[in-house]
Amino acid sequence: MVIAADTALIGDGHLKYGVLPGSGSSVRLPRKLPVNIAKHLLLTGELAPADQLMRWGLVNEVVPASGFAGHGLRTGAANGGT
């Protein structure tokens, strides 16, 4: 389950720093997103807003940033966390 704040920007920044992606994003993103979208994020270094990623299926839920921590705690507790 992926929960993101409404202010979150998510992507892969390796390109912006001239570094090869070594943490698995180049393998994981194409498995989670349509290949053309994953390539766009990987090859441009652009960050996508959380609501867009929810439409693409990478994020399950977008919540207001002001209530993000509380929502995460409630969700965890409701799903068997302590």
C-alpha positions in Angstrom: 0.0 0.0 0.0 1.3 3.4 -0.9 -0.1 6.5 0.7 1.2 9.9 -0.4 0.6 13.5 0.8 -1.2 15.8 -1.6 2.0 17.9 -1.8 4.3 15.0 -2.7 6.3 14.9 -5.8 7.7 11.5 -6.7 10.2 10.4 -9.4 13.7 9.3 -10.0 16.3 12.0 -9.7 19.4 10.1 -10.8 19.5 11.9 -14.2 19.7 15.3 -12.6 22.9 14.4 -10.8 24.5 12.5 -13.6 24.4 9.2 -11.7 23.4 5.8 -13.0 20.3 4.5 -11.2 21.6 1.8 -8.8 18.8 1.4 -6.3 16.5 -0.5 -8.6 14.2 2.2 -9.8 15.1 1.4 -13.5 13.8 -2.1 -12.9 10.9 -1.5 -10.5 9.2 1.5 -12.2 8.6 -0.4 -15.5 7.0 -3.2 -13.5 4.6 -0.9 -11.7 3.8 1.6 -14.5 3.2 1.4 -18.2 6.7 1.3 -19.8 6.3 4.6 -21.7 5.4 6.4 -18.4 8.3 4.8 -16.5 10.7 5.7 -19.3 9.6 9.3 -19.2 10.2 9.5 -15.5 13.5 7.8 -15.7 14.9 9.6 -18.8 13.7 13.1 -17.9 14.2 13.2 -14.1 10.8 14.9 -13.8 8.8 14.5 -10.6 5.2 13.7 -10.8 2.5 14.9 -8.3 0.9 12.3 -6.1 -2.5 12.7 -7.7 -1.1 11.8 -11.1 0.7 8.8 -9.7 -2.6 7.7 -8.2 -4.3 7.9 -11.6 -1.4 5.8 -13.0 -1.8 3.2 -10.2 1.5 3.7 -8.4 -0.1 5.4 -5.4 -3.2 3.9 -3.6 -4.3 7.0 -1.7 -3.6 10.7 -1.6 -4.3 12.5 1.7 -3.9 16.1 2.8 -0.3 16.8 4.0 -1.7 18.4 7.2 -3.2 15.0 8.2 -0.7 12.7 6.6 1.0 11.4 9.8 -2.2 10.8 11.6 -3.7 9.0 8.6 -0.7 6.8 8.3 -1.0 5.8 12.0 -4.7 5.1 11.8 -4.2 3.1 8.6 -1.4 1.0 10.1 -3.4 0.3 13.3 -6.5 -0.7 11.2 -4.4 -3.1 9.3 -2.9 -4.9 12.3 0.0 -2.6 13.1 0.8 -1.3 16.6 
